[in-house]
Amino acid sequence: MRVHFIGICGTAMATLAAMLKRRGHVVGGSDQHVYPPMSEFLAREGIPTLAGYRPEHVTGEIDLVVIGNAISRGNPELEEVLDRKIRYASLPEAVRDEFLWGARSIVIAGTHGKTTTTSLAAWLLTRGGLDPSVLIGGIAANFDASYRLGHGRDFVIEGDEYDSAFFDKTAKFLKYLPDVAVVANIEFDHADIYPDVEAVELAFRRLVNLVPRRGLLLLGADSARALALRALARSPVETFGLAEGADWQASALAVTPRGTAFTLRRGGRLEGAFEVPMLGAHNVRNGLAALAVGAFAGLGLDAMREGLRDFLGVKRRLEFRGAGRGVLVYDDFAHHPTAIAETLGALRLGHPNARIWAVFEPRSATSCLRVFQREFAEAFAPADETIVAAVFRSQIPDDRRFSPEDLVADLHAAGRHARHVPTVPEIVETIAREAREGDLVVVMSNGGFDNIHERLLAALGGAEPVTRA
């Protein structure tokens, strides 16, 4: 089959293109802006990529067109596909039809923690010899990739609640045929497609309704909205978290040199000590969900205990990027107030005496709006120094756009030190001038942020930055 991708340089689109090529299909695609790192990834995979959208890119030999969710009517290639009535599909439809009908589909969903939990569960199943296939919205260090094609029964997939395509505005995860569904938490996000938290909850209720009677629904016990889904389930339900009564309950959390240790109770029974090589209660919850998935798949707790310890993390999830002059630089994908608070709180627990710099780029559709204006002030409270960059989406009207100046004022009123520094060169200059040995700098953005990590490390004059695959 010959497959053409419109919008191929999106991370998920490029990953699916590589998976289909590994399956033996002839794959290519186009994008308006072809640039690293995805252009380099596609080149390594041997997938030709065309720059710009042109009708002539849509040829008669194409059997299927996969349309990215950023593509809308008026795109020259999309219009050609519609005029010629060439078979087309959204990305989640293509994943489902090619990989999921014959698999045991394990869908990891929730507002926060999806990528890490998917990577953890996939690693436990892989280490346990089940040889799963995997599709992740990030790069798992144990695989050094965002996907894996195995020969086992299981397919572990990150279940995104974002919409599917111009012709299908429902959540991607509704296409993923869940035999096991994990819903860790539910909060308002994606303000560009969901009007309120009730609309987000509706998407998750629809996901729960797809889990078969012989499947399993795993719910985060520390999220009231997630836990409320129990009443809708037709399948068995298990819960995980720190709350009393959770089926998979962690307690006695303690920071260790490698991460976070905890005591596990399963169904009220003491199962002993476990450890995740990451900081924070949120990562303990991610580990609990992965353990529950592994147990459903038939893995023993002793083997999974070792698997957790061997987990190498996920790129851009509190990823250490390098050091200079004794200043440690981290990269984190956090862009929602809850995720920011969890990241900074975990850093504070692990480094109680360090000065922590939080550098924030409001870039996601939600963070560029005022919907979380006051919540951000609470989220940045654990930081000693907060630097807020310019809002990425400057075309938003003033009355709806997030205000860096208001955030700085709110932090000052709470007794915290913060400032609005619009550009990356100014941010780099500020930190290079003021940071001192022992400081931690965590850069938080869901985009490239103009290569700030490499530029900051160069300005600090330290070791070579840790580069991504």
HUFEN-V876822 format. One record per residue. PHI is phi in whole degrees, 0 to 359 (none if undefined). PSI is psi in radians with two decimals (none if undefined). OMEGA is omega in degrees with one decimal (none if undefined). Layout:
# HUFEN-V876822
phi->{PHI/PHI}
psi->{PSI/PSI}
omega->{OMEGA/OMEGA}
This chain:
# HUFEN-V876822
phi->{none/258/240/243/256/261/94/288/275/295/303/294/294/297/296/297/301/295/296/293/296/296/280/103/278/270/233/202/181/220/203/294/236/259/209/295/273/289/297/292/300/295/296/297/278/74/253/292/231/259/272/87/254/223/304/291/291/267/257/290/279/285/265/212/246/260/252/291/283/270/271/228/305/105/296/301/287/298/298/295/299/293/298/267/53/280/302/223/206/283/302/296/295/295/300/302/290/272/235/258/299/261/250/271/269/248/256/258/231/132/294/234/86/299/295/294/295/300/296/297/298/297/293/298/292/293/296/279/86/274/51/283/267/215/222/236/274/193/256/279/295/295/256/51/196/260/209/209/252/255/248/278/283/271/234/263/224/286/262/273/273/291/288/264/191/299/263/212/267/273/297/303/294/287/265/263/49/291/275/236/237/252/238/283/192/223/221/288/198/56/295/283/234/248/285/198/292/296/292/296/300/299/300/289/297/294/297/301/291/265/285/290/299/266/272/208/250/251/240/289/287/265/242/300/292/293/296/294/291/306/295/264/286/258/256/302/233/232/242/217/152/264/291/301/89/296/297/243/245/255/214/53/292/212/287/238/300/256/165/226/266/205/259/256/243/243/60/87/267/289/248/101/269/227/210/252/279/214/269/108/297/297/284/296/299/301/295/298/299/295/299/295/297/299/296/299/280/105/276/274/294/297/295/288/302/291/297/300/295/273/292/257/93/230/298/74/247/46/271/288/253/152/215/207/54/79/261/267/245/240/242/218/279/302/215/254/307/297/295/296/298/294/297/291/296/294/299/295/297/283/224/297/253/277/273/252/260/251/246/240/251/289/232/293/301/281/290/279/257/276/299/243/307/283/297/297/297/290/296/272/304/290/278/277/227/241/242/249/278/294/293/295/263/288/282/293/303/304/286/247/280/304/248/301/296/292/298/300/297/295/292/299/296/270/84/254/265/210/204/262/238/296/250/298/302/292/296/300/298/297/291/299/282/254/291/230/305/95/287/244/242/244/264/239/197/262/225/286/53/56/54/298/296/295/292/292/296/296/292/283/67/263/296/301/296/281/269/272/289}
psi->{2.41/2.14/2.33/2.28/2.22/1.95/0.75/-0.33/0.01/2.56/-0.86/-0.67/-0.78/-0.67/-0.80/-0.69/-0.76/-0.70/-0.74/-0.64/-0.71/-0.44/-0.08/0.06/2.74/2.08/2.45/-3.13/-3.10/2.82/2.68/-0.73/1.94/1.89/2.83/2.72/-0.23/-0.55/-0.68/-0.70/-0.82/-0.65/-0.74/-0.58/-0.06/0.55/2.01/2.43/2.26/2.39/2.24/2.81/2.07/2.46/-0.61/-0.22/-0.36/1.75/2.92/-0.26/-0.17/2.28/-0.53/2.41/2.20/2.17/2.12/2.72/-0.07/-0.08/2.34/2.97/2.46/-0.32/2.23/-0.65/-0.69/-0.75/-0.67/-0.71/-0.79/-0.72/-0.68/-0.03/0.82/2.47/2.29/2.83/2.73/2.91/-0.87/-0.56/-0.73/-0.71/-0.85/-0.89/-0.52/-0.56/-0.44/-0.38/-0.61/0.14/2.85/1.91/2.13/1.86/2.09/1.98/3.04/2.77/-0.67/2.60/0.09/-0.85/-0.80/-0.77/-0.72/-0.77/-0.74/-0.88/-0.74/-0.70/-0.75/-0.73/-0.66/-0.85/-0.51/0.05/0.20/-0.16/1.00/2.85/2.69/2.46/2.05/2.59/0.50/-3.09/1.97/2.20/-0.55/-0.48/-0.25/0.68/2.92/0.06/2.87/2.34/1.87/-3.10/0.07/-3.12/-0.48/2.47/1.98/2.14/2.42/2.17/1.76/2.37/0.02/2.82/2.93/-0.78/3.03/-0.49/-0.01/1.76/0.24/2.87/2.49/-0.71/-0.22/-0.17/-0.03/0.18/1.02/2.11/-0.63/2.26/2.26/2.17/1.75/-0.64/2.78/2.13/2.94/2.33/3.07/0.99/-0.22/-0.32/-0.35/2.20/-0.45/3.05/-0.47/-0.63/-0.64/-0.79/-0.66/-0.72/-0.74/-0.58/-0.67/-0.62/-0.81/-0.63/-0.18/-0.20/2.17/2.90/-0.52/0.10/-2.70/2.34/2.13/2.15/2.44/2.06/-0.28/0.06/1.96/-0.69/-0.69/-0.77/-0.52/-0.32/-0.28/-0.68/-0.33/-0.14/2.44/-0.14/2.96/2.62/2.36/2.65/2.73/2.58/-2.87/-0.19/2.55/2.41/-0.11/2.47/-0.64/1.71/2.30/2.48/3.06/0.83/2.43/2.38/2.34/2.97/-0.38/-0.29/-2.11/2.14/2.66/2.83/2.31/2.30/2.28/2.03/0.53/-0.15/2.31/2.18/-0.02/-2.89/2.44/2.92/2.37/2.41/0.80/2.75/2.52/2.59/-0.58/-0.60/-0.48/-0.76/-0.73/-0.73/-0.68/-0.77/-0.73/-0.70/-0.74/-0.69/-0.82/-0.70/-0.71/-0.61/-0.09/0.15/2.59/2.69/-0.64/-0.76/-0.68/-0.51/-0.78/-0.61/-0.70/-0.75/-0.49/-0.05/2.35/0.01/-3.05/2.36/2.44/0.18/1.59/0.94/2.20/2.19/-0.33/-3.12/2.64/2.35/0.54/0.13/2.16/2.33/2.22/2.69/2.35/2.51/-0.05/2.29/-0.03/2.53/-0.70/-0.79/-0.68/-0.80/-0.71/-0.75/-0.85/-0.64/-0.68/-0.74/-0.70/-0.69/-0.72/-0.41/1.23/-0.42/0.01/2.68/2.16/2.19/2.23/2.12/2.05/2.23/1.95/1.82/-0.65/2.85/-0.61/-0.77/-0.30/-0.14/2.96/0.09/-0.52/0.47/-0.90/-0.57/-0.56/-0.60/-0.69/-0.67/-0.63/0.06/-0.63/-0.25/2.54/-0.60/2.18/2.23/2.19/2.13/3.12/2.63/2.25/-0.71/1.39/-0.21/-0.12/2.38/2.60/-0.67/-0.20/-0.28/2.45/2.48/1.88/-0.64/-0.70/-0.66/-0.78/-0.75/-0.72/-0.69/-0.70/-0.72/-0.47/0.09/0.33/2.71/2.14/2.76/2.70/1.99/1.81/-0.75/2.74/-0.80/-0.67/-0.68/-0.82/-0.78/-0.73/-0.85/-0.73/-0.58/-0.65/-0.39/2.60/2.90/2.35/-0.18/2.65/2.31/2.11/2.12/2.18/2.00/2.63/0.34/-2.95/-0.43/0.70/0.68/0.67/-0.58/-0.86/-0.69/-0.65/-0.77/-0.68/-0.71/-0.53/-0.22/0.51/-2.70/2.86/2.42/2.64/1.98/2.70/2.72/none}
omega->{178.0/-174.2/177.1/179.7/172.5/-173.5/-169.2/-175.6/168.0/-174.5/-178.2/-179.5/179.2/179.2/178.4/177.7/178.9/179.1/179.6/177.1/177.7/176.7/176.6/179.3/173.8/-168.5/172.6/180.0/-177.7/176.2/179.7/-179.3/179.8/-174.0/178.7/4.0/-173.1/177.0/177.8/177.1/-179.4/177.6/178.2/-179.4/179.6/-177.5/-179.2/-176.7/-178.7/-179.8/179.5/179.7/-177.4/179.1/-177.0/174.3/-179.2/-174.5/-177.8/-179.0/-174.9/177.9/-177.4/173.8/175.4/-172.5/179.0/-175.4/173.6/-177.4/-179.2/178.0/-174.4/174.9/-173.8/-179.7/177.5/179.7/177.6/178.1/-179.5/179.9/-175.9/178.7/173.7/-179.4/179.6/-178.8/169.4/177.6/-179.0/175.5/179.4/176.5/-179.4/-172.4/-177.6/-168.3/-163.8/-177.0/-178.2/-174.6/164.4/-170.2/179.5/-172.2/-178.3/-174.3/-178.2/-179.0/-176.2/170.5/-176.0/-173.8/-179.8/-179.4/177.0/-179.8/178.5/-179.1/179.5/179.8/179.3/179.1/178.9/179.8/178.9/174.4/-177.6/173.3/-177.6/163.4/-170.1/171.3/-172.0/177.0/179.3/-178.7/177.7/-173.8/179.6/178.1/-172.9/-176.6/175.4/177.6/176.1/175.3/179.4/179.7/179.6/-175.9/-168.8/170.4/-179.7/-172.6/175.3/-175.9/-176.9/177.1/179.1/-175.0/-166.8/-175.9/-178.8/-177.7/-177.3/-176.0/176.6/-174.7/178.4/-171.8/177.9/177.7/-164.4/170.2/-170.7/164.8/172.1/175.7/174.4/173.1/-173.1/-174.8/177.2/173.2/176.7/175.8/179.4/-176.4/177.9/-179.4/178.4/-178.1/-177.4/-176.6/177.9/177.3/175.2/179.6/179.6/178.2/-179.9/175.8/177.6/176.4/-179.4/-177.8/-179.2/-176.3/-176.2/-177.3/-179.6/179.1/-179.3/172.8/179.6/-174.3/176.5/-176.4/-177.9/178.4/-177.1/-178.9/176.8/-177.0/-179.6/179.8/179.9/-175.7/-177.0/-170.1/169.2/-179.1/168.3/-179.6/169.6/-178.9/179.7/177.8/-179.7/-175.9/174.8/177.9/176.6/179.4/174.1/-172.0/174.7/176.1/177.8/178.9/-178.9/176.4/177.6/176.3/-177.5/-176.5/-176.9/176.6/177.6/174.5/-177.0/166.3/177.2/-176.9/-179.2/-178.2/-180.0/-178.1/174.4/-173.3/175.8/179.5/170.4/-177.3/-179.3/-179.5/167.1/177.8/180.0/177.8/171.4/177.0/176.9/178.4/177.9/178.9/179.2/176.8/-179.8/175.9/-179.9/178.7/176.8/-179.8/175.0/-179.2/177.9/-176.7/-178.9/178.3/-178.9/175.5/177.9/178.5/176.5/-178.3/-178.1/-177.9/-174.3/176.2/-177.3/178.7/179.8/172.0/-172.8/-177.1/176.7/-175.6/179.3/-177.6/174.4/-177.6/179.8/177.9/-178.2/-177.1/179.7/175.4/178.0/-175.8/-172.7/176.9/176.3/-177.3/179.6/-179.5/178.6/179.5/179.5/-179.8/-178.0/177.0/177.8/177.1/179.8/177.2/-178.3/-177.0/-171.2/-175.2/-177.6/170.6/-175.2/173.0/172.9/179.5/-169.3/171.2/174.0/-170.8/-178.1/-178.6/-179.1/-175.5/176.6/178.7/-176.9/-172.2/-179.8/-174.4/-177.3/179.1/178.6/179.3/176.6/-176.4/-176.7/-177.8/-179.6/-177.3/174.5/179.4/176.9/175.6/-178.9/179.8/177.4/176.0/-174.2/-176.3/-172.8/-177.3/178.9/178.8/-174.7/-175.1/179.4/-173.5/174.3/-177.6/173.3/-179.2/179.2/177.1/178.7/179.4/179.2/178.4/176.6/179.8/178.9/177.4/179.8/-179.8/-177.7/176.9/176.3/178.7/-165.9/-167.7/179.5/178.3/178.4/178.9/-179.6/-179.9/-178.5/-177.6/179.6/-179.2/-168.9/-176.1/179.7/-177.4/-179.5/178.7/172.8/176.9/176.7/-178.5/-174.9/179.1/174.7/176.8/-176.6/176.1/171.5/177.2/-174.7/-176.6/180.0/-178.8/178.3/179.3/177.5/179.9/177.5/176.3/-175.8/-179.8/176.2/179.2/174.6/-175.0/179.6/174.8/none}
